[in-house]
Amino acid sequence: MSDYRMNTNCIHAGYRPGNGEPRNIPIVQSTTFRYATSEAMGALFDLEASGYFYTRLQNPTNDAVAAKICTLEGGSAAMLTSSGQAASFYSVFNICSCGDHVVSSSTIYGGTYNLFAVTMKRMGIEFTFVDPDCTAEELSAAFRPNTRAVFGETIANPALAVLDIEKFAKAAHDHGVPLIIDNTFATPINCRPFEWGADIVIHSTTKYMDGHANAVGGAIVDSGRFDWTKYPDKFPGLCTPDESYHGVTYTERFGLEGAYITKATVQLMRDFGAIPSPQNCYYLNIGLETLHLRVARHCENAMKVAKYLQSHEKVAWVKYAGLPGDKYYELGRKYLPNGSCGVVSFGVKGGRKAAERFMAGLELASIATHVADAKTCVLHPASATHRQMNDAELAAAGVAPDLVRFSVGIEDAADIIADIEKALADV
């Protein structure tokens, strides 16, 4: 499958039916799997054999869809989670524990910020948030002896900052830690972070990958290229025996290509259980089959909307990396040559109240917490997804009080623009 191009892999990767088998990925809607002997099942529990025994750890439907996403990102191994938030947590917690430290871009999704700055801080893991536009020297200064990872978003939600992946990857590797990238907004259609030096990629598959707001989910993909064994003191969970599996050392048993995802599956999924249902994975695969078509349409429509907003007298400012003159236009050309995403952020003259009035006047676009699906939707992040932040934190995240996050769908662009025009007329 890896020899096929992206468009073909969206449809075929991850599952190849044999003679007389279902053409579509079967939904294996079962919690458990039968074995003839205790010895056979025991080998699975000891990680000495491959197979399925309980869906909380693995399921054939889930694994087939994970394999497709792994192929799309160009990774070595992947797993699915019940949500993007679970993917964010697992990706970091798999290599961090109490007393460790992580460097993160400040322009990240509000829910991820709260997970890092509040919940994981209570677990003893501390985060330093840096401006994504900081210099290499400023970025390096954020590292500590106990730093274990660097985290960022390809395209920040909702600030739409484009991360300089190579700069962050170099800093991470200079300090002997991996770079974790949330590639939700770009998707592998528009950016493959592994090609720019990232080591682990995560997704909220709830967004463009699902595409239809049918199923919440997440994914973690490992590049298989980061050499954990060079830093055994930093990553003991991967490089020293796990007594809960009779002393298995993941890097020795599964190699660099499989150690990270195997540990996250058999340890974190075993203990936390944030597994997606096979039914939801089936829905996700339906979305993946048209990902290459939908992302192109999202970007096409978003560019038209961004240009319209840029020329409107009632719009104070517009952020969209595809617009010439945008702060991230050049980084967008480098990392996102085929387009960025379908989300446009802008401010309405008159501030927060004017933004709220604009949103209330929309008919086609829905006010919704969701983003990045087939239907156009809109949100005021300062009042919703980033509501828990104070003014200083909002500013660091690139979320102005008047920011409107407009997720452009795949409807006819003329109808979307007409809806915006009517709503702005009432402001």
C-alpha positions in Angstrom: 0.0 0.0 0.0 2.8 2.4 0.8 3.7 2.6 -3.0 0.4 4.1 -3.8 -0.2 7.9 -3.9 -2.0 9.7 -1.2 -5.4 9.8 -2.9 -5.4 6.1 -3.4 -4.2 5.4 0.1 -7.1 7.4 1.5 -9.4 4.7 0.0 -7.4 1.5 0.2 -4.6 1.7 2.9 -5.0 -0.3 6.1 -7.2 -3.1 4.8 -6.9 -5.5 1.9 -9.7 -8.1 1.7 -8.8 -11.7 0.6 -10.8 -13.9 -1.7 -14.5 -13.8 -0.7 -13.9 -11.4 2.2 -15.9 -8.2 2.8 -14.8 -5.4 0.5 -15.3 -2.8 3.2 -13.6 -2.9 6.6 -15.8 -5.2 8.8 -17.2 -3.8 12.1 -15.9 -6.3 14.7 -18.4 -5.2 17.4 -17.2 -7.5 20.1 -15.6 -6.9 23.4 -13.8 -10.3 23.6 -12.3 -13.0 21.4 -12.4 -16.7 22.0 -9.3 -19.0 22.4 -9.0 -22.7 22.6 -6.4 -22.8 25.4 -5.3 -20.7 28.3 -1.7 -21.0 27.0 -2.7 -19.2 23.7 -4.3 -16.4 25.6 -1.4 -16.2 28.1 1.0 -15.6 25.2 -1.0 -12.5 24.2 -1.0 -11.2 27.8 2.8 -11.6 27.9 3.2 -9.8 24.6 4.8 -12.9 23.1 2.2 -13.3 20.3 0.0 -11.0 18.2 -3.7 -11.2 18.3 -6.9 -9.9 19.9 -8.3 -10.7 23.3 -10.1 -7.6 24.6 -11.2 -4.5 22.6 -10.0 -2.1 25.3 -6.5 -2.9 24.0 -7.0 -3.7 20.4 -9.7 -4.5 17.8 -9.4 -5.5 14.2 -11.6 -2.7 12.9 -9.8 -0.1 14.9 -6.4 -1.4 13.9 -7.2 -1.4 10.2 -8.2 2.3 10.4 -5.1 3.1 12.5 -3.0 1.4 9.8 -4.6 3.7 7.1 -3.8 6.8 9.1 -0.3 5.5 9.7 0.2 5.1 6.0 -1.2 8.6 5.2 1.3 10.2 7.7 4.2 8.0 6.6 4.7 6.5 10.1 5.8 3.1 11.4 2.9 2.4 13.9 -0.3 4.0 15.0 -3.2 3.7 17.4 -6.6 5.2 17.8 -8.1 6.8 20.9 -11.6 7.8 21.9 -11.0 11.5 21.3 -8.3 14.0 20.2 -7.9 15.0 23.8 -7.0 11.4 24.8 -4.5 11.4 21.9 -2.9 14.6 23.3 -2.7 13.1 26.8 -1.4 9.7 25.8 1.2 11.2 23.4 2.9 13.1 26.2 2.2 10.8 29.2 3.6 7.9 27.4 7.1 9.4 27.8 6.6 11.7 30.8 5.9 11.2 34.5 5.9 13.2 37.8 8.8 15.6 37.8 9.2 15.9 34.1 8.9 19.0 31.9 7.6 19.7 28.4 8.1 22.7 26.1 4.9 23.6 24.2 3.9 26.3 21.7 1.6 28.7 23.3 -0.8 28.9 20.4 -2.6 25.6 20.9 -6.2 24.6 21.2 -7.8 25.8 24.5 -8.7 22.3 25.6 -5.1 21.1 25.1 -3.8 24.1 27.0 -6.0 23.3 30.0 -5.0 19.7 29.9 -1.3 20.7 30.0 -1.4 23.7 32.2 -3.9 22.5 34.8 -4.7 18.8 34.8 -1.2 17.4 33.9 0.4 20.0 36.2 -1.5 18.3 39.0 0.1 15.1 38.0 3.5 16.7 38.5 4.3 17.4 34.8 5.2 21.0 34.1 4.8 22.8 30.8 6.6 25.9 29.6 4.7 27.7 26.8 6.7 29.6 24.2 5.7 31.9 21.4 5.8 29.9 18.2 7.5 32.9 16.5 10.3 33.0 19.1 13.9 32.8 18.0 15.9 29.6 18.1 17.8 31.0 21.0 14.7 31.8 23.0 13.3 28.4 22.2 16.5 26.7 23.4 16.3 28.7 26.6 13.0 27.1 27.5 14.5 23.6 27.9 15.5 22.1 31.2 17.5 19.0 32.2 14.2 17.3 32.9 12.5 18.2 29.6 11.1 15.2 27.9 9.2 16.5 24.8 8.3 19.4 22.6 4.7 20.0 21.5 3.0 22.1 18.8 0.3 22.4 16.3 0.9 22.5 12.5 -1.8 25.1 12.2 -2.9 26.5 15.6 -6.5 26.4 16.6 -7.9 29.1 16.3 -4.9 31.5 16.0 -4.0 29.9 12.7 -0.3 30.4 13.4 1.8 28.1 11.2 4.5 26.3 13.2 8.1 26.4 11.9 8.4 22.6 12.3 12.0 22.4 11.3 13.0 25.0 13.9 11.1 23.2 16.7 12.4 19.8 15.5 16.0 21.0 15.6 15.6 22.4 19.1 14.0 19.2 20.3 16.7 17.0 18.8 19.5 19.2 20.0 18.2 18.5 23.6 17.6 14.8 23.0 13.8 14.8 23.0 11.1 14.1 20.4 8.8 16.7 18.7 5.1 15.9 19.0 2.9 17.7 16.4 -0.9 18.0 16.3 -1.6 17.8 12.6 -5.4 18.1 12.9 -6.0 21.2 10.8 -3.5 20.5 8.0 -4.2 16.7 7.8 -1.6 14.6 6.0 -3.2 15.8 2.7 -1.6 19.3 3.2 1.3 18.5 5.5 3.3 15.4 6.7 5.2 16.6 9.7 7.6 13.6 9.7 9.1 14.9 6.5 10.1 18.1 8.3 11.6 16.4 11.4 8.7 15.7 13.7 8.8 12.4 15.6 5.2 11.8 16.7 2.0 13.1 15.1 -1.4 13.2 16.7 -4.9 14.1 15.4 -8.3 14.9 16.6 -9.9 12.6 14.0 -13.2 14.2 15.0 -12.4 17.0 12.6 -11.4 16.8 8.9 -10.6 13.1 9.0 -14.2 12.1 10.1 -15.5 15.1 8.2 -19.1 14.7 9.0 -19.4 15.3 12.8 -20.4 11.7 13.2 -17.8 10.3 15.6 -15.4 11.7 18.2 -11.9 10.2 18.0 -8.2 10.6 18.0 -5.0 9.1 16.6 -1.3 8.9 17.5 1.3 8.0 14.8 4.9 7.3 15.5 7.6 8.0 12.9 9.7 5.1 14.3 12.8 7.3 13.8 13.5 8.8 17.3 16.2 6.7 19.0 14.9 6.3 22.6 17.9 4.1 23.4 20.3 7.0 23.1 18.7 8.5 26.1 17.7 5.7 28.5 17.8 7.9 31.5 15.2 10.2 29.9 12.9 7.5 28.7 13.0 4.7 31.2 9.5 3.6 30.4 10.7 2.5 26.9 14.3 1.5 27.7 14.0 -0.4 31.0 12.0 -3.5 31.9 8.2 -3.2 32.5 7.5 -5.4 35.5 3.8 -5.4 34.7 4.7 -7.5 31.6 7.3 -9.8 33.3 10.2 -7.5 32.5 9.6 -6.7 28.8 11.8 -3.8 27.6 9.8 -2.2 24.7 12.7 -0.9 22.7 14.4 -4.4 22.8 11.2 -6.4 22.0 9.6 -4.1 19.5 12.4 -2.0 18.1 12.3 1.8 17.5 9.5 1.3 15.0 7.1 -0.3 17.5 8.2 0.5 21.0 6.3 3.8 21.5 2.9 2.7 20.2 3.1 -0.7 21.8 3.8 0.8 25.2 0.9 3.4 24.8 -1.4 0.5 23.8 -0.6 -2.2 26.3 0.1 0.2 29.2 -1.9 3.4 28.9 -4.9 2.0 27.0 -4.9 -1.0 29.4 -5.0 1.4 32.4 -7.0 4.4 31.2 -9.2 2.7 28.6 -9.8 5.6 26.2 -10.5 3.2 23.3 -12.8 4.2 20.4 -15.7 1.9 19.6 -15.4 -0.2 16.4 -18.5 1.5 15.1 -16.9 4.9 15.4 -13.8 3.7 13.7 -15.9 2.5 10.8 -17.5 6.0 10.5 -14.0 7.5 10.6 -12.9 5.3 7.7 -15.8 6.4 5.6 -14.6 10.0 6.2 -11.0 9.1 5.4 -12.0 7.7 2.0 -13.0 11.2 0.8 -10.4 13.2 2.8 -8.3 14.1 -0.3 -11.4 15.5 -2.0 -12.9 17.4 0.9 -9.7 19.1 2.1 -9.1 20.5 -1.3 -12.7 21.9 -1.4 -12.4 23.3 2.1 -9.2 25.2 1.2 -10.7 26.4 -2.1 -13.8 27.8 -0.3 -11.8 29.2 2.6 -9.6 31.2 0.3 -12.7 32.8 -1.3 -14.1 33.6 2.1 -10.9 35.0 3.3 -10.5 37.3 0.3 -14.1 38.5 0.7 -13.7 39.2 4.3 -10.4 41.0 3.7 -12.1 43.5 1.4 -15.2 44.1 3.6 -15.4 47.5 5.4 -16.9 46.0 8.6 -14.1 43.5 9.1 -11.1 44.7 11.2 -8.6 42.0 10.3 -8.3 38.5 8.7 -6.0 35.6 9.5 -5.5 32.9 6.8 -2.0 31.6 5.8 -3.0 31.4 2.2 -3.5 35.2 1.9 -0.5 37.1 0.5 0.6 39.4 3.2 -0.5 37.2 6.1 2.0 36.8 8.9 2.4 33.1 8.1 2.2 33.3 4.4 5.8 32.3 3.8 5.7 29.5 6.3 2.5 28.3 4.7 4.2 28.2 1.3 6.9 26.1 2.8 5.0 23.6 4.9 1.5 23.8 3.2 2.1 24.4 -0.5 -1.3 22.8 -1.4 -3.3 24.9 1.0 -3.6 25.2 4.7 -7.1 24.4 6.0 -10.8 25.4 5.9 -10.7 27.7 8.9 -10.5 31.5 8.7 -10.2 33.7 11.8 -11.2 37.3 11.7 -12.4 40.2 13.8 -15.5 42.3 13.2 -15.2 46.1 13.7 -16.9 47.0 17.0 -15.3 44.2 19.0 -16.8 41.4 20.9 -20.4 42.6 20.8 -20.2 43.2 17.1 -18.8 39.7 16.6 -21.6 38.2 18.7 -24.2 40.1 16.6 -22.6 38.9 13.4 -22.8 35.3 14.5 -26.4 35.6 15.5 -27.3 36.8 12.0 -25.9 33.8 10.2 -28.4 31.3 8.8 -26.4 28.8 6.8 -23.5 28.7 9.2 -24.2 27.1 12.6 -22.9 28.4 15.9 -21.2 25.2 17.2 -18.3 24.0 19.3 -17.3 21.8 16.5 -14.9 22.8 13.7 -13.6 21.3 10.4 -16.4 19.3 9.1 -18.5 19.4 5.9 -20.9 22.0 7.2 -19.9 25.6 7.8 -19.9 26.5 11.5 -18.7 29.5 13.5 -17.6 30.1 17.1 -16.4 32.8 19.4 -13.4 31.1 21.1 -13.0 33.6 23.9 -16.5 32.7 25.1 -16.2 29.0 24.4 -13.2 26.8 23.7 -10.8 29.2 25.4 -13.2 30.5 28.0 -11.0 29.1 30.9 -8.1 31.4 30.0 -7.4 34.8 31.5 -6.6 37.8 29.3 -2.8 37.2 29.3 -3.3 33.5 28.4 -5.7 34.5 25.6 -3.1 36.9 24.2 -0.4 34.3 24.4 -2.6 31.9 22.5 -3.3 34.4 19.8 -7.0 34.6 20.7 -8.2 38.2 20.5 -11.5 39.1 22.3 -13.1 39.8 18.9 -11.8 36.7 17.2 -14.4 34.8 15.2 -13.4 31.3 14.1 -15.2 30.6 10.9 -15.0 27.0 9.7 -15.7 27.0 6.0 -17.6 23.9 4.8 -17.9 22.3 1.4 -21.2 24.0 0.5 -21.2 26.3 -2.5 -18.8 29.2 -1.7 -21.3 31.7 -3.1 -23.9 30.6 -0.6 -21.4 30.8 2.3 -20.4 34.3 1.3 -24.0 35.4 0.9 -24.7 34.2 4.4 -21.7 36.2 5.7 -22.8 39.3 3.7 -26.3 39.3 5.2 -25.0 38.8 8.7 -22.4 41.6 8.4 -25.1 43.9 7.0 -26.9 43.7 10.4 -23.8 44.7 12.4 
